[in-house]
Amino acid sequence: MIEILPTKIFEVDLFLLYVLTLMRISGFLVSMPVLGSRNIPMVVKAGLAGILALTITPLIPPLQSEFPKTLSNFIVIGTLEILIGVGMGFIVSIMFAGVQVAGELMDLQTGFGIMNIFNPAMETQFPIFGFFLFLLWAMFFLLINGHLYIIKVLTESYKILPIGTIYTPQENFGLGIAKLGSVIFIYGVRLAGPVLVAMLLTYAVLGVFGRAVPQINLLIIGFPITIGLGFIILAVCIGVYVGVFEEMINESIREVRTFIRGLG
């Protein structure tokens, strides 16, 4: 008679590892633009987080420290995992903030500065040009699988930042994060540059025209000219924006990796 040995169907440590993996992924999706938008149903985001955790958990290397056995330790490590995910998603959202800055600059110069619209993806008021650039940026981001590259970096983070380890940030880590604010304005000015230059020349011509023909009300004819010219420049420079968008995606991936190494 063959004796059937009992098998362990449920591994508690493996399940807890899955939960901690899910926490980092959930924090990432919450702060990640587009994927974390309220337009996406919560059930879909929860399912995506669960599927990603199921996929990533078997790829995680063995833990370097003892797995947390007490509830307090588990809560501390879980909170840390959430913060790591939120930080990674926040860095990606910086690039989206650069698009909004570009829209603000363009709207201010073309005459749309007094009117904003609500962007449900970012849950904030957006300028007209900024909303268009945001849609263009989001479509390009998804088209070239930027979200998959970010998820790949998220997977790599478990090798550099293993679960269950209390991390001590490297020196000047906070200063490096603060300097990311300059990225917002750099890309904002680069995206708005063509329109800003065109508006500068337009205002110069209108100024000369106003001095030559003082009877013409520049306030009435100026807004249609600047708004129309702004749309034309925006349409002509779509190819330029695509090139800048590609740099922004590469920059976001690079900065997320820098953030991970800074904690490791």
C-alpha positions in Angstrom: 0.0 0.0 0.0 1.4 3.4 -1.0 1.4 6.0 1.7 0.4 9.4 0.5 2.3 12.1 2.3 0.4 15.3 3.2 1.3 18.3 1.2 1.3 21.9 2.4 -1.3 23.7 0.3 -1.1 27.1 1.9 2.2 28.8 2.5 1.7 31.5 5.1 5.1 33.2 4.4 4.4 33.2 0.7 1.0 34.8 1.2 2.5 37.5 3.4 5.2 38.1 0.8 2.4 38.5 -1.8 0.7 41.0 0.5 3.8 43.1 1.0 4.5 43.0 -2.8 0.9 44.1 -3.3 1.4 47.1 -1.0 4.3 48.5 -3.0 2.4 48.0 -6.3 -0.7 49.6 -4.8 1.2 52.7 -3.6 2.7 53.0 -7.1 -0.7 52.8 -8.9 -2.3 55.3 -6.5 0.2 58.0 -7.3 0.9 57.0 -10.9 -0.7 59.3 -13.5 -3.1 57.8 -16.1 -3.1 54.3 -14.4 -4.1 55.9 -11.1 -6.8 58.1 -12.5 -10.2 58.1 -10.9 -11.6 57.5 -14.4 -10.4 53.9 -14.0 -12.8 52.0 -11.8 -11.4 50.9 -8.4 -12.1 47.3 -9.2 -10.0 47.5 -12.3 -7.1 49.1 -10.5 -7.3 46.6 -7.6 -7.4 43.7 -10.1 -4.4 45.1 -12.0 -2.5 45.5 -8.7 -3.4 41.9 -7.7 -2.3 40.5 -11.1 1.0 42.4 -11.0 1.7 41.2 -7.5 0.9 37.6 -8.6 3.3 38.0 -11.5 6.1 39.7 -9.6 6.1 37.6 -6.3 7.7 34.5 -7.8 10.5 36.7 -9.3 11.4 38.2 -5.9 14.8 37.0 -4.7 15.0 35.3 -1.2 14.6 37.8 1.6 17.9 38.9 3.2 16.4 39.3 6.6 14.0 37.3 8.7 10.3 37.6 7.6 8.3 39.8 10.0 6.5 37.6 12.5 4.7 40.2 14.6 1.9 42.4 13.6 3.7 45.6 14.5 6.8 44.7 12.3 4.5 43.7 9.5 2.7 47.0 9.6 6.0 49.0 9.7 7.3 47.1 6.7 4.0 47.3 4.8 3.9 51.1 5.4 7.4 51.4 4.1 6.5 49.4 1.0 3.5 51.7 0.3 5.8 54.8 0.7 8.3 53.4 -1.8 5.5 52.8 -4.3 4.1 56.3 -3.8 7.5 57.8 -4.2 8.1 56.0 -7.5 4.7 57.1 -8.9 5.3 60.7 -7.7 8.5 60.9 -9.7 6.6 59.8 -12.9 3.9 62.4 -12.2 6.6 65.2 -12.2 6.7 64.8 -16.0 3.0 65.3 -16.2 3.4 68.4 -14.1 5.9 69.7 -16.7 3.2 69.4 -19.3 0.8 71.5 -17.2 3.5 74.2 -16.7 3.9 74.3 -20.5 0.1 74.7 -20.9 0.0 77.5 -18.4 2.8 79.4 -20.2 1.1 79.0 -23.6 -2.3 80.0 -22.3 -0.9 83.1 -20.6 0.7 84.3 -23.8 -2.1 83.4 -26.2 -5.0 84.8 -24.2 -6.5 81.6 -22.8 -5.0 82.4 -19.3 -8.4 83.4 -17.9 -10.1 80.1 -18.7 -9.2 76.6 -17.4 -10.9 73.3 -17.7 -11.1 70.3 -15.3 -8.9 67.4 -16.2 -10.3 64.3 -14.5 -7.2 62.3 -15.1 -5.1 64.6 -12.9 -8.0 65.8 -10.8 -7.1 69.4 -11.2 -7.8 72.5 -13.3 -5.9 72.5 -16.5 -5.2 75.2 -19.1 -6.7 74.7 -22.6 -3.3 74.1 -24.2 -2.1 72.1 -21.2 -5.1 69.8 -21.5 -4.4 69.1 -25.2 -0.7 68.5 -24.4 -1.7 66.2 -21.6 -3.9 64.1 -23.9 -1.1 64.0 -26.5 1.5 63.1 -23.8 -0.7 60.4 -22.3 -1.5 58.8 -25.7 2.2 58.8 -26.6 3.1 57.4 -23.2 0.8 54.5 -23.7 1.6 54.1 -27.4 5.3 53.4 -26.8 4.5 51.2 -23.8 5.9 53.7 -21.3 3.7 52.2 -18.6 5.3 48.8 -19.3 8.8 50.3 -18.9 7.8 51.8 -15.6 6.4 48.5 -14.4 9.6 46.8 -15.4 11.5 49.3 -13.2 9.0 48.5 -10.5 9.9 44.9 -10.8 13.6 45.6 -10.7 13.1 47.6 -7.5 12.6 44.4 -5.5 16.1 43.4 -6.3 17.7 46.7 -5.2 15.2 47.3 -2.3 14.3 43.8 -1.0 11.2 43.5 1.1 11.7 43.4 4.8 14.7 45.7 4.9 14.7 49.1 6.7 16.4 51.5 4.3 18.6 54.4 5.1 18.6 57.0 2.3 22.0 58.0 0.9 23.5 61.4 1.6 21.9 64.3 -0.2 18.9 62.0 -1.2 16.4 64.7 -0.2 18.3 67.4 -2.1 18.2 65.2 -5.2 14.5 64.8 -4.9 14.0 68.5 -4.4 16.1 69.2 -7.6 13.6 67.3 -9.6 11.4 70.4 -9.4 13.7 72.0 -11.9 12.8 69.2 -14.4 9.2 70.5 -14.3 10.2 74.0 -15.5 12.9 72.8 -18.0 10.4 70.6 -19.9 7.6 73.1 -19.4 9.7 75.8 -21.1 10.9 73.4 -23.8 7.3 72.4 -24.7 6.0 76.0 -24.6 9.1 77.4 -26.4 7.8 77.5 -30.0 4.6 79.3 -28.9 6.4 81.7 -26.6 8.8 82.8 -29.4 5.9 83.1 -31.8 3.9 85.2 -29.3 6.9 87.4 -28.6 7.3 88.2 -32.3 3.5 88.7 -32.7 3.3 91.2 -29.8 6.3 93.1 -31.3 4.5 93.3 -34.7 1.2 94.3 -33.0 3.1 97.0 -31.0 4.6 98.5 -34.1 1.2 98.2 -35.9 -0.5 99.9 -33.0 1.9 102.8 -33.1 1.5 103.2 -36.9 -2.3 103.0 -36.8 -3.4 104.2 -33.3 -7.1 104.1 -34.3 -7.2 100.3 -34.3 -8.1 98.7 -31.0 -5.4 96.1 -30.4 -7.3 94.5 -27.5 -10.0 93.5 -29.9 -8.0 92.2 -32.8 -5.1 91.0 -30.7 -6.8 88.0 -29.0 -8.1 86.3 -32.2 -4.6 86.7 -33.8 -2.7 85.3 -30.8 -5.1 82.4 -30.2 -5.2 81.4 -33.9 -1.5 81.7 -34.2 -1.0 79.6 -31.1 -3.1 76.8 -32.5 -1.2 76.9 -35.8 2.2 76.8 -34.1 1.0 73.9 -31.9 -0.1 72.0 -34.9 3.1 72.6 -36.8 5.3 71.6 -33.8 3.6 68.3 -33.1 6.7 66.4 -34.3 8.9 68.5 -32.0 6.6 67.7 -29.0 6.9 64.0 -29.8 10.6 64.1 -29.6 10.5 66.0 -26.2 7.9 63.5 -24.9 10.3 60.6 -25.7 13.0 62.4 -23.7 10.6 62.9 -20.8 9.8 59.2 -20.7 13.5 58.3 -20.7 14.1 60.9 -18.0 11.3 59.6 -15.8 12.6 56.1 -16.0 16.1 57.3 -15.2 14.9 59.4 -12.2 12.8 56.5 -10.8 15.9 54.3 -10.9 17.9 57.0 -9.2 15.3 57.2 -6.5 15.5 53.4 -6.0 19.3 53.5 -5.8 19.2 56.4 -3.4 17.2 54.3 -1.0 19.2 51.1 -1.5 
